[in-house]
């Protein structure tokens, strides 16, 4: 199945706050669907599926990509759940979003596809590009620096995490380290995601 392009507020009402998916907010507390429908007791499978869907929709990744991240994380040393989150967080589209160049991850994906950014002074137009420690992210067209400065001033994502470094004058970003668990801005239980894929 391709990437989700439907109503985003519907997903937020079902899964909770997803800052990467949309900046819109809703006052409705009930999940989407039939009006006044009373939620029943969720099965263990439903709980694990919900946690998996959070990471899928927040980062805008397909089922195949997420499955590949799980397989890759299992081959690496360390906590599988944390490694899945780190692989998702270190994607270029998420780094652009966390630096404040875009207000959502879908918006940053579009900017990357259009070739607006350089990684280590080389053009990269692949949103799923895995950034590493020491990678620098710069704007491709230096003549538009004032336009980008206005975009960042208007952006609501100016809270740059500590694993990144952002130069507001030159509008350049630097990946200082691998993201830690407390810097991941997503309320998700990664152990349930590992359980979901281990039972498939």
C-alpha positions in Angstrom: 0.0 0.0 0.0 1.3 3.5 -0.8 1.7 6.4 1.6 -1.4 7.7 3.3 -2.8 10.8 1.7 -6.2 10.9 3.4 -7.6 13.2 6.2 -4.9 13.7 8.8 -7.1 14.9 11.6 -8.9 11.5 11.4 -5.6 9.8 12.1 -4.8 12.2 15.0 -8.2 11.5 16.6 -7.5 7.8 16.5 -3.9 7.6 17.5 -3.2 10.8 19.5 -0.9 13.7 18.8 1.5 13.2 15.8 3.5 16.4 15.3 5.2 15.0 12.2 1.9 14.3 10.4 0.1 17.6 10.8 0.2 20.9 12.7 -3.6 21.0 12.8 -5.3 20.4 16.2 -8.8 19.2 17.0 -11.1 19.7 19.9 -12.8 16.4 19.4 -11.9 13.8 21.9 -13.8 10.8 20.5 -12.2 8.6 17.9 -13.5 8.8 14.3 -16.4 6.7 13.1 -20.0 6.3 14.0 -21.3 9.0 16.4 -21.5 8.1 20.1 -19.9 4.8 19.5 -18.6 3.4 22.8 -15.1 2.0 22.5 -14.9 -1.6 23.7 -12.0 -3.3 25.3 -9.0 -3.4 22.9 -7.3 -6.7 22.3 -3.6 -7.2 22.7 -3.2 -7.2 18.9 -5.1 -3.9 18.6 -2.9 -2.2 21.2 0.3 -3.4 19.4 -1.2 -2.4 16.0 -2.0 1.1 17.3 1.6 1.6 18.4 2.9 0.5 15.1 0.5 2.8 13.3 1.8 5.8 15.3 5.4 5.4 14.0 4.1 4.7 10.5 1.9 7.8 10.2 4.1 10.2 12.1 7.2 9.6 10.0 5.2 9.0 6.8 6.8 5.7 6.0 5.2 2.8 4.1 4.6 -0.7 5.6 7.5 -2.1 3.6 9.9 0.6 4.8 8.9 0.0 8.4 9.3 -3.7 8.0 12.8 -3.2 6.6 13.7 -1.0 9.5 12.6 -3.7 11.9 14.7 -6.3 10.1 17.7 -3.9 10.0 17.3 -3.1 13.7 17.3 -6.8 14.6 20.7 -7.3 12.9 22.2 -4.4 14.8 23.5 -4.4 18.4 21.3 -2.8 21.0 17.6 -2.5 21.9 15.6 -3.3 18.7 12.8 -1.0 19.7 15.1 2.0 20.2 17.0 1.3 17.0 13.7 1.3 15.0 12.9 4.8 16.4 16.5 6.0 15.7 16.4 4.8 12.1 13.1 6.6 11.6 14.4 9.8 13.4 17.6 9.9 11.4 15.8 10.1 8.0 16.6 13.3 6.1 12.9 14.3 5.9 12.6 14.1 9.7 15.9 16.0 10.2 14.7 18.8 7.9 11.4 18.9 10.0 13.2 19.0 13.3 15.5 21.8 12.1 12.4 23.9 11.4 12.7 24.2 7.6 9.2 22.6 7.3 6.2 22.6 9.6 5.4 18.9 8.9 7.3 15.8 7.6 5.2 15.6 4.4 6.1 19.2 3.7 9.8 18.5 4.2 9.6 15.4 2.0 8.3 17.6 -0.8 11.1 20.1 -0.3 13.7 17.4 -0.5 12.1 15.9 -3.6 12.4 19.3 -5.3 16.1 19.4 -4.6 16.2 22.3 -2.1 18.9 20.8 0.3 22.4 19.6 0.2 23.9 17.0 2.5 27.7 17.4 2.9 27.5 19.8 -0.1 26.1 17.1 -2.3 22.5 17.3 -3.7 20.1 14.7 -2.1 16.5 14.3 -3.3 15.7 11.1 -1.4 13.6 11.7 1.8 14.5 8.4 3.3 18.3 9.2 3.2 19.8 8.1 6.5 21.8 10.9 8.1 24.8 10.1 10.2 26.8 11.9 12.9 28.7 14.8 11.4 26.5 15.3 8.4 25.8 18.9 7.5 22.6 20.1 5.9 22.5 23.3 3.8 20.2 25.1 1.4 20.8 24.4 -2.2 20.1 28.0 -3.5 22.0 30.6 -1.4 20.2 33.4 -3.2 17.0 32.5 -1.5 18.4 32.6 2.0 16.1 35.5 3.0 13.0 33.6 1.8 14.1 30.6 3.9 14.8 32.9 6.9 11.2 34.1 6.8 9.9 30.6 6.5 11.8 29.5 9.6 10.7 32.6 11.5 7.0 31.7 10.7 7.6 28.0 11.5 6.3 26.5 14.7 9.1 23.9 14.8 11.9 26.1 16.1 12.6 23.9 19.2 15.7 22.3 17.8 16.7 19.1 19.7 20.1 18.8 21.3 21.3 16.1 18.9 21.1 18.7 16.1 22.9 22.0 15.8 21.3 24.9 13.8 23.0 28.1 12.6 20.3 30.7 12.2 22.6 33.1 10.3 23.9 30.7 7.7 20.8 28.5 7.9 22.8 25.3 8.1 22.2 22.3 10.2 24.6 19.7 11.7 23.9 16.2 13.0 25.9 16.2 16.3 25.0 12.7 17.5 22.5 9.9 17.2 19.2 10.8 18.7 18.6 9.6 22.3 15.3 8.1 23.5 14.2 11.2 25.5 14.7 13.4 22.4 12.3 11.5 20.3 9.2 13.6 20.1 6.7 10.8 19.7 4.6 9.2 22.5 5.0 5.5 21.5 5.9 2.2 23.2 8.6 0.8 20.9 8.5 -2.6 22.7 5.0 -3.2 21.5 6.1 -2.5 17.9 8.8 -5.2 18.2 6.2 -7.6 19.6 3.8 -6.8 16.7 6.5 -7.9 14.1 7.8 -10.8 16.2 4.2 -12.4 16.1 3.7 -11.9 12.4 
